[in-house]
């Protein structure tokens, strides 16, 4: 089964194809196979062979990698809106805002 990269978050829609679940899970977690190979101290070819028929220990090692997408759950626009809301709340709790009770 071939799954095109456009399905996965953060991947280009150029003619790249992913053909195994191990690579799909690595990309979902924000990792490129060459980055994993470098981190684990194995060649890219060796990791490619591992990805074709991973054993349980390989899945466990992949699961142990930090999720690089964890901090990217919100879009930049959403983050900007949240920051603006926090600024408003901070101004409301500071002395910049007049006390409504005193004006009555």
C-alpha positions in Angstrom: 0.0 0.0 0.0 1.4 3.4 -0.9 0.4 6.5 1.1 1.2 9.8 -0.4 3.0 12.4 1.7 0.2 14.9 1.3 -1.8 12.9 3.8 0.7 13.4 6.5 1.2 16.7 8.3 4.1 18.8 7.3 5.1 16.9 4.2 5.2 18.3 0.7 2.9 17.1 -2.0 5.8 16.5 -4.5 6.2 13.0 -5.9 7.4 11.5 -2.6 5.9 8.2 -1.5 6.0 6.4 1.8 5.4 2.7 1.6 5.7 1.4 5.2 4.1 2.0 8.6 7.4 2.6 10.4 8.4 5.5 8.1 4.8 6.9 8.3 5.0 6.9 12.1 8.4 8.5 12.1 7.1 11.3 9.9 4.0 11.7 12.0 6.2 12.3 15.0 8.2 14.9 13.0 11.3 12.9 12.2 13.1 12.2 8.9 14.6 8.8 8.5 18.1 10.3 8.0 17.7 12.2 11.3 16.8 8.9 13.1 19.7 7.1 11.4 22.1 9.8 12.6 20.7 9.8 16.1 20.8 6.0 16.4 24.3 5.7 14.9 23.3 3.5 12.0 23.5 4.0 8.3 20.5 5.2 6.3 20.5 1.9 4.4 20.4 -0.1 7.6 17.5 2.0 9.0 15.7 1.6 5.6 16.0 -2.1 5.9 14.8 -1.9 9.5 11.8 0.2 8.4 10.8 -2.5 5.9 10.4 -5.2 8.5 10.7 -3.6 12.0 10.8 -5.8 15.1 9.2 -4.8 18.4 12.4 -3.3 19.7 12.5 -1.0 16.6 8.9 0.2 17.3 9.9 0.7 21.0 12.9 2.8 20.0 10.8 4.9 17.6 8.1 5.4 20.3 10.9 6.6 22.6 11.8 9.5 20.3 10.5 12.9 21.4 7.5 14.0 19.4 8.7 17.0 17.4 5.2 18.0 16.5 4.0 18.3 20.1 4.6 22.1 20.2 3.0 22.6 16.7 -0.5 21.7 17.5 -1.7 25.2 17.0 -1.2 27.3 13.8 0.6 30.6 14.0 -2.7 32.4 13.6 -4.2 30.5 16.6 -1.1 31.3 18.7 -1.3 35.0 17.8 -5.0 35.0 18.9 -4.2 33.3 22.2 -1.4 35.8 22.9 -3.7 38.7 22.2 -6.3 37.2 24.5 -3.6 36.8 27.2 -2.6 40.4 26.8 -6.2 41.6 27.2 -6.6 39.5 30.4 -3.3 40.9 31.8 -4.5 44.4 31.1 -7.8 43.7 32.7 -6.1 42.4 35.9 -3.6 45.4 36.0 -4.2 48.9 37.1 -4.4 50.1 33.5 -8.2 49.5 33.5 -10.3 51.9 35.5 -12.4 50.4 38.3 -16.0 50.3 37.0 -17.4 50.3 40.5 -15.9 53.8 41.3 -17.6 55.4 38.3 -21.1 54.6 39.6 
